[in-house]
C-alpha cells in the first residue's frame, strides 16, 4: 500500500494534478483514504522529500516542490528519437565491422578457434588454490595496485624466464583482463589520429580494430610461409608501432625465423617504433620446445610483450599480462588505473600459487599432450576424408590450423561455412582476417580456420567427415 501511495503521488505531480508549490494532502487524510497508518504515509512523504518532490519543514504543511514541471502529454503518431552525439572514437567504433557474437545454439561439432575443452581445466588444483587465497587473512578489503598482485607478477617473472626465455623485472609486468585489454591499452597509449601502424595481413581482426579505433592509419604487411614479410615493412614517417604474432602467426601459423626477427628489431630501432608481440598461444608447440619470445633478443627495449592464460587455462578467467619496456611502465600503470583499477585479486593469487607450486607447468605439459592428440586426429581425418589437394598449414604449434581448399575459390567460403553449419559443424572463413580484398591478378583459394582444442578425437573425425560431405554439396551446386 505504501508503494501504491508513493506511485500515485508521483503520477499526480508529473501530470499536474498536484501543481508545483501547492499544498500536499495531509498525512491524516491520506491515511484515512487509503486505509493505512499515518506511519506508512509519513514514510512515503519522507521518501518523496528525500527525492526532492516535496518540501517539508517542522510545524509546516508539506508542499510540492516549486521547480517541478508537469510532463508533456505523449504525442500522437510515431515518435522520433534524437540521434546520439558520439565522439570521433565512438563514431569510428560504431562504423566498424566486428566478428558476430555467438548467439543461439552452437553447432553440434564446433571447430571454434579460441575455445578450449572445459574438461582440461585443472579444477581440483584451482579450487584448492582459490580457496586458500579466499581464506587468506586480510586486514581490510581495498583496491590493489593497478599493475596487479605482487605475488602473481613475481611468479610470472620466474615462469617467463623458464618457459619463454624472457628476462624481465617484476615491476615491468602489468596484469590485465586478457590480451584484448592489453592491446586496447597499447592502442590508447601509443597511437593518435593521423599516426600509422604496421599490421600482419592476414591478422587478428580484434587487434586491428583496436588500433583503427584510435584514428590511426593501417599499413598492412603481407604474411608468407615464414610469417611477417619484414622486407616489406613500411618506412612511413608516421608509423608508430608494428603488431606481430611471431611464435605462431595468427591465423596462418608460421614461426618468424631469427633473421626476420632481427630485421624487425632493426626496423623498430630505425623508425623509433614499438613492436607489440602477441604471444597468444606460445606454450603449445609440438615435437620440440616452445620458441623463445621475440622479447628475449630485444636489446633496445622496443618490444611490448603480451601474454595470456586464456589458452592454457580458460578464456573465462580474463587474465593476461604485459611485459613493458621500463620507460613505458609509469604511463601504462596510470592508463590501467583509469581503465578499471585492477584485475580480480583472488584469481590472481590463486594463479600465483599454481605457478609457484609447479602445478601450472604440469598442467600445461598435460594439456599440450592432449592437444597434440587432437591435432594428429585432425590431420589424419583431413588426409583421409577431404578431397585431394586440401592442405593444412600452421599445425606445428597452437590450437588451430588453416585449411586451404584449392578446389574452391575465396568467394565460396560463405557457401562452405553455411553447408557445414547445416550439417551441424562449425567452421570459420579466413577472408575476414585480411585487411583488404586480394589483388584481382592473384585470386585466392578458399580458406577455413579450424580450432580443435575444445573437441575430443571422435568429434574431430566426425566433424571432418561432415565437412567433406558439405564440400561435395557445394561443389555439385550450380
DRENMAR-258481 format. One line per 8 residues: number of its first residue (from 1); their letters; for each residue x, y, z of C-alpha. Coordinates in Angstrom, 1 decimal. Each point is the difference from the previous one (the first is absolute). Last residue first. Layout:
<atoms>
NUM) A) X Y Z  ... .
</atoms>
This chain:
<atoms>
478) XXXXXXXX) 25.3 -24.8 -59.9  0.4 -2.1 3.2  2.1 -3.2 -0.3  3.1 1.6 1.5  -2.0 1.4 2.9  -1.5 -3.4 0.7  3.4 -1.7 -0.1  1.4 2.6 2.4 .
470) XXXXXXXX) -2.8 -0.7 2.4  0.7 -3.8 -0.2  3.7 0.6 0.8  -1.0 2.3 2.9  -2.2 -2.8 1.4  3.0 -2.3 -0.1  2.2 2.7 1.6  -2.5 0.4 2.8 .
462) XXXXXXXX) -0.3 -3.7 0.7  3.8 -0.4 0.3  0.3 3.1 2.2  -2.9 -1.2 2.2  1.7 -3.3 0.5  3.3 1.6 1.0  -1.5 2.3 2.6  -0.9 3.6 -0.7 .
454) XXXXXXXX) 0.8 3.3 1.8  3.7 0.3 -1.2  -0.8 -0.6 -3.7  -0.3 3.4 -1.6  -0.5 -0.1 -3.7  0.4 3.1 -2.1  -1.2 -0.3 -3.6  1.6 1.1 -3.3 .
446) XXXXXXXX) -1.4 0.3 -3.5  2.6 0.5 -2.7  1.2 3.5 -0.8  -0.2 1.8 -3.3  3.3 1.6 -0.9  -0.5 2.5 -2.8  -3.0 1.4 1.7  2.0 1.0 3.0 .
438) XXXXXXXX) -1.4 -1.3 3.3  -2.7 2.0 1.7  1.1 2.0 3.1  1.3 -0.5 3.5  -0.3 -3.8 -0.1  -1.4 -1.6 3.1  -3.6 0.1 -1.4  1.2 -2.4 -2.9 .
430) XXXXXXXX) 0.9 -3.0 2.2  -3.5 -1.5 0.3  -1.0 -1.9 3.1  -1.2 -3.6 0.6  -2.9 -1.1 2.2  -1.4 -3.5 -0.8  -3.7 -0.9 0.4  -0.5 -1.1 -3.6 .
422) XXXXXXXX) -1.8 3.3 -0.7  3.0 1.8 1.4  2.3 -1.8 -2.4  -2.2 1.2 -2.9  0.1 3.6 1.3  3.8 0.0 0.5  0.5 -1.4 -3.4  -2.3 2.5 -1.6 .
414) XXXXXXXX) 1.7 2.9 1.8  3.4 -1.2 -1.1  -1.0 -0.3 -3.7  1.2 3.5 -1.0  3.5 -0.9 1.1  0.1 -2.7 -2.6  -0.6 -3.7 0.4  1.9 -3.1 -1.2 .
406) XXXXXXXX) 3.2 1.5 1.5  -1.5 -0.4 3.5  2.5 1.3 2.6  -0.5 -1.1 3.6  1.5 2.3 2.6  0.9 -1.5 3.3  -1.0 0.6 3.6  1.3 -0.6 3.5 .
398) XXXXXXXX) 3.6 1.2 -0.2  3.1 -1.6 -1.6  1.3 -2.1 -2.9  -3.5 -0.1 -1.7  0.2 3.4 -1.7  -1.0 -1.2 -3.4  -2.4 -2.7 -1.1  -0.6 -0.8 -3.7 .
390) XXXXXXXX) -2.9 -1.3 -2.0  1.4 -1.1 -3.3  -1.7 -3.4 -0.1  -3.5 0.3 1.3  -0.6 -0.3 3.8  -0.5 -3.3 1.8  3.3 -1.8 0.7  2.5 2.9 -0.1 .
382) XXXXXXXX) -2.3 2.3 1.9  -0.8 -2.7 2.6  3.7 -0.8 0.6  0.8 3.7 0.5  -2.9 0.5 2.4  0.8 -3.2 2.0  3.7 1.2 0.3  -1.2 3.4 1.2 .
374) XXXXXXXX) -2.3 -1.6 2.6  2.9 -2.2 1.3  2.3 3.0 0.1  -2.7 1.9 1.9  0.0 -2.7 2.7  3.8 0.0 0.3  0.0 3.9 0.3  -2.7 -0.3 2.6 .
366) XXXXXXXX) 2.2 -2.2 2.2  3.1 2.2 -0.5  -2.0 3.2 0.8  -1.5 -1.7 3.2  3.5 -0.9 1.2  1.0 3.6 -0.6  -2.9 1.2 2.0  0.5 -2.4 2.9 .
358) XXXXXXXX) 3.6 1.1 0.5  -0.8 1.2 3.5  1.0 3.6 -0.8  -2.2 0.0 -3.2  -3.1 -1.4 1.7  0.4 2.4 3.0  0.3 3.0 -2.4  -3.2 -1.1 -1.7 .
350) XXXXXXXX) -1.8 -0.1 3.3  1.3 3.5 0.9  -1.1 1.4 -3.3  -3.4 -1.6 0.3  -0.5 1.5 3.4  1.1 3.5 -1.3  -2.4 0.5 -2.9  1.7 2.3 -2.5 .
342) XXXXXXXX) 0.9 3.5 0.9  -1.2 3.7 0.2  -2.3 -0.3 -3.1  1.1 2.3 -2.8  1.4 3.0 1.8  2.2 -2.2 2.1  1.2 -1.9 -3.1  0.9 3.4 -1.7 .
334) XXXXXXXX) 1.9 1.1 3.0  2.0 -3.2 0.2  0.5 0.1 -3.8  1.5 3.5 0.4  2.4 -1.0 2.8  1.2 -3.3 -1.7  0.8 1.5 -3.4  3.6 1.0 0.8 .
326) XXXXXXXX) 0.8 -3.5 1.4  -1.0 -1.8 -3.2  -3.2 -1.9 0.7  -0.9 -3.6 0.7  -3.8 -0.1 -0.3  -2.3 -2.5 1.6  -3.1 -2.1 -0.4  -2.9 -1.1 2.1 .
318) XXXXXXXX) -3.6 -0.1 -1.2  -0.8 -3.3 1.9  -2.7 -0.9 -2.6  2.7 -0.5 -2.7  1.0 -3.1 2.0  3.2 -1.6 1.1  2.8 -0.4 -2.6  -1.8 1.9 -2.8 .
310) XXXXXXXX) -1.4 2.9 2.0  3.0 0.4 2.3  1.4 2.9 -2.0  3.3 1.6 -1.1  0.8 3.4 -1.6  3.6 1.1 -0.4  0.8 3.6 -0.9  3.2 0.1 -2.0 .
302) XXXXXXXX) 2.2 3.1 -0.6  2.3 -0.4 3.0  3.3 0.3 -2.0  1.4 -3.5 0.6  -3.0 -2.0 -1.2  1.1 -3.7 -0.2  -2.3 -1.3 2.7  -2.9 2.3 -1.0 .
294) XXXXXXXX) -0.3 -2.1 -3.2  -1.1 -2.8 2.2  1.9 -3.3 0.1  -1.5 -2.8 -2.1  -1.8 -2.7 2.0  1.8 -3.3 0.4  -0.2 -2.5 -2.8  -2.4 -2.6 -1.4 .
286) XXXXXXXX) -3.1 2.2 0.4  -0.1 3.7 1.0  -2.7 1.2 2.4  1.3 2.3 2.7  0.1 3.0 -2.5  -3.7 0.2 -0.3  -0.8 3.8 0.0  3.5 1.3 -0.2 .
278) XXXXXXXX) -1.0 3.4 -1.4  3.3 1.9 -0.5  -0.7 3.7 -0.4  3.0 1.7 -1.6  0.5 3.7 0.8  1.4 2.5 -2.5  3.1 2.1 0.0  0.0 -0.5 -3.8 .
270) XXXXXXXX) 3.6 -1.2 0.0  -0.3 -1.9 3.3  -3.2 -1.6 -1.2  1.5 -1.0 -3.3  3.0 -1.5 1.7  -2.3 -2.1 2.2  -2.0 -1.2 -3.0  3.2 -1.0 -1.8 .
262) XXXXXXXX) 1.2 -1.9 3.0  -3.3 -1.9 0.1  0.2 -0.6 -3.7  3.4 -1.7 0.3  -1.1 -2.0 3.1  -3.0 -1.6 -1.8  -3.6 1.1 0.6  -2.0 -3.1 0.6 .
254) XXXXXXXX) -3.0 -0.5 -2.4  -3.5 -0.8 1.2  -2.2 1.5 -2.7  -2.4 1.7 2.5  1.7 1.5 2.0  3.7 -0.5 -0.3  1.2 -2.5 2.5  3.2 1.2 1.9 .
246) XXXXXXXX) 0.2 3.3 -1.9  -3.5 1.4 0.6  0.6 3.6 -1.2  -1.3 3.5 0.5  2.3 2.8 -1.3  0.1 3.5 1.6  0.2 3.7 -0.5  0.0 0.4 -3.8 .
238) XXXXXXXX) -0.3 3.7 -1.0  3.3 0.2 -1.9  -1.1 -2.8 -2.3  2.9 -2.5 -0.4  -2.4 -2.9 -0.3  1.0 -3.6 0.7  0.2 -1.9 -3.3  3.3 -1.8 0.6 .
230) XXXXXXXX) -1.4 -1.0 3.4  -2.4 -2.4 -1.7  -1.9 -1.1 3.2  -0.2 -3.7 0.2  2.3 -2.5 -1.6  -2.6 -1.6 -2.4  -1.0 3.6 -1.1  -1.6 2.9 1.8 .
222) XXXXXXXX) -0.6 3.3 -1.7  0.4 3.4 1.8  -3.2 2.1 0.4  0.5 3.7 0.8  -3.1 1.0 1.9  -0.4 3.7 0.8  -0.6 1.2 3.6  -3.4 1.4 1.0 .
214) XXXXXXXX) 0.1 -1.6 3.4  -2.7 -2.5 -1.1  2.4 -1.3 -2.6  2.4 -1.4 2.7  -2.8 -1.8 1.8  -1.4 -1.3 -3.4  3.3 -1.5 -0.9  0.2 -1.8 3.3 .
206) XXXXXXXX) -3.5 -1.4 -0.4  0.8 -1.2 -3.5  3.1 -2.1 0.8  2.0 -0.2 -3.1  0.0 -0.6 -3.8  1.9 2.3 -0.7  2.3 0.7 3.0  -0.2 3.6 1.2 .
198) XXXXXXXX) 2.1 3.2 -0.3  -1.4 3.0 1.8  -0.6 3.6 -1.1  -0.5 3.3 1.8  -2.6 2.5 -1.2  -2.3 -0.5 3.0  2.3 -0.8 3.0  1.6 -3.4 1.0 .
190) XXXXXXXX) 2.2 -1.1 2.9  -2.1 0.2 3.1  -3.5 -0.8 -1.4  1.2 -2.7 -2.3  2.3 -1.7 2.5  -2.8 0.1 2.6  -2.4 -1.7 -2.5  2.5 -2.7 -0.8 .
182) XXXXXXXX) 0.5 -0.8 3.8  -3.8 0.0 0.4  -0.3 -2.6 -2.8  2.8 -2.0 1.5  -2.0 -0.9 3.0  -1.3 2.2 2.8  3.4 1.5 0.9  3.0 -0.7 2.3 .
174) XXXXXXXX) 2.9 2.4 -0.6  3.5 -1.3 0.1  3.1 2.3 -0.2  0.2 0.2 3.8  0.5 -3.7 0.1  3.4 0.5 -1.8  0.6 -1.6 -3.3  1.7 -3.0 -1.7 .
166) XXXXXXXX) -2.0 -1.8 -2.7  1.3 -3.4 -0.9  -3.6 -1.1 -0.6  -0.6 -2.8 2.5  2.6 0.4 2.7  0.5 3.8 -0.1  -3.8 0.5 -0.5  -0.8 -2.2 3.0 .
158) XXXXXXXX) 2.4 1.9 2.3  -1.4 3.4 -0.7  -3.5 -1.4 -0.1  0.3 -1.1 3.6  1.2 3.4 1.1  -2.8 1.7 -1.9  -2.5 -2.4 1.5  1.2 0.6 3.6 .
150) XXXXXXXX) 0.0 3.8 -0.5  -3.7 0.1 -1.0  -0.7 2.2 -3.0  1.3 3.1 -1.7  -3.0 1.9 1.2  1.1 -0.2 3.7  -2.7 -1.7 2.1  -3.2 1.6 1.0 .
142) XXXXXXXX) -1.3 -0.6 3.5  -1.2 -2.7 2.3  1.7 0.2 3.4  2.4 -1.8 2.4  0.1 -2.9 -2.5  0.2 -3.6 1.2  0.3 -2.7 -2.7  -3.3 -1.9 -0.2 .
134) XXXXXXXX) -0.7 1.1 -3.6  3.5 -0.7 -1.1  -0.1 -3.5 1.5  -3.4 -0.6 -1.6  1.4 1.0 -3.4  3.0 -2.2 0.3  -2.0 -3.0 1.0  -2.6 0.6 -2.7 .
126) XXXXXXXX) 2.6 0.6 -2.6  1.8 -3.3 0.8  -3.4 -1.8 -0.2  -1.3 1.6 -3.1  3.1 -0.2 -2.2  -1.9 1.0 -3.2  0.3 -2.7 -2.7  -3.6 -1.1 0.4 .
118) XXXXXXXX) -1.2 3.4 -1.1  1.7 -0.5 -3.3  1.5 3.2 -1.6  -1.6 2.6 -2.3  2.2 2.5 -1.8  -0.8 -1.6 -3.4  -3.4 -1.4 -0.3  0.0 -3.3 -1.8 .
110) XXXXXXXX) -3.6 -0.7 1.3  -1.6 -3.4 -0.1  -3.7 0.1 0.8  -0.1 3.7 -1.1  -0.6 2.6 2.7  -3.6 0.7 1.1  -1.0 3.7 -0.3  2.4 2.9 -0.2 .
102) XXXXXXXX) 3.8 0.2 -0.3  1.2 3.5 -0.4  0.5 1.1 -3.6  3.5 1.0 -0.9  0.3 3.8 -0.2  -0.8 2.3 -2.9  0.8 3.5 1.2  -2.3 3.0 -0.5 .
94) XXXXXXXX) -1.0 0.4 3.6  3.7 -0.2 1.1  1.0 2.9 -2.3  -2.9 2.1 1.2  0.8 -0.8 3.6  3.6 1.1 -0.4  -1.1 3.2 -1.8  -2.2 0.6 3.0 .
86) XXXXXXXX) -3.7 -0.8 -0.3  -3.2 2.0 0.0  -2.9 -2.4 0.1  -2.8 0.6 -2.5  -3.1 1.4 1.6  -3.0 -2.5 0.2  -2.9 0.5 -2.4  -3.4 -0.9 1.4 .
78) XXXXXXXX) -2.6 -1.5 -2.4  -3.5 1.4 0.3  -1.6 1.9 2.8  2.3 1.9 2.4  0.1 -1.1 3.6  -1.1 2.7 2.5  2.8 2.3 1.2  1.1 -0.8 3.6 .
70) XXXXXXXX) -1.1 2.6 2.5  2.7 2.4 1.3  1.6 -0.3 3.5  2.2 2.8 1.2  -2.6 1.2 2.7  0.3 -3.3 1.9  -3.5 -1.2 1.1  -0.7 1.2 3.5 .
62) XXXXXXXX) -0.1 -1.6 3.4  -1.7 1.9 2.7  2.1 1.8 2.6  0.9 -0.7 3.6  3.3 -1.7 -0.8  0.9 0.4 -3.7  -0.9 -1.9 -3.1  0.6 0.6 -3.7 .
54) XXXXXXXX) -1.4 -2.4 -2.6  1.4 -1.7 -3.1  3.7 0.4 1.0  0.9 -3.7 0.3  0.5 0.1 3.7  -3.4 1.8 0.3  -1.8 -2.7 -1.9  1.6 -2.7 2.2 .
46) XXXXXXXX) -1.0 2.0 3.2  -3.5 0.4 -1.4  -0.3 -3.8 -0.5  1.3 -0.7 3.5  -2.5 2.4 1.4  -2.8 -1.7 -1.9  1.0 -3.4 1.5  0.2 1.5 3.5 .
38) XXXXXXXX) -3.4 1.5 -0.5  -1.4 -3.5 -0.2  -1.7 -1.3 -3.1  -3.6 0.0 -1.2  0.8 1.8 -3.2  -2.4 2.9 0.6  0.5 0.2 3.8  3.8 0.0 -0.3 .
30) XXXXXXXX) -0.2 2.5 -2.7  -2.1 2.4 2.1  2.2 -0.4 3.1  3.2 0.5 -2.1  -1.3 3.3 -1.3  -0.2 0.4 -3.8  2.8 2.0 -1.5  -0.3 3.7 -0.2 .
22) XXXXXXXX) 0.7 1.6 -3.3  3.4 1.3 -1.1  0.2 -1.9 -3.2  -3.4 -1.5 -1.0  -1.5 -3.1 1.5  -2.3 -1.1 -2.9  2.9 1.2 -2.2  0.7 -3.3 -1.9 .
14) XXXXXXXX) 3.3 -0.6 1.7  -1.1 1.0 3.5  -3.1 -2.2 -0.3  2.1 -2.9 -1.3  2.5 0.3 2.9  -2.9 0.1 2.6  -1.5 -3.2 -1.5  3.4 -1.8 0.0 .
6) XXXXXX) 0.6 0.8 3.7  -3.5 -1.1 0.9  0.4 -3.3 -1.9  3.4 -0.6 1.7  -1.5 0.7 3.5  -2.8 -2.4 -0.8 .
</atoms>
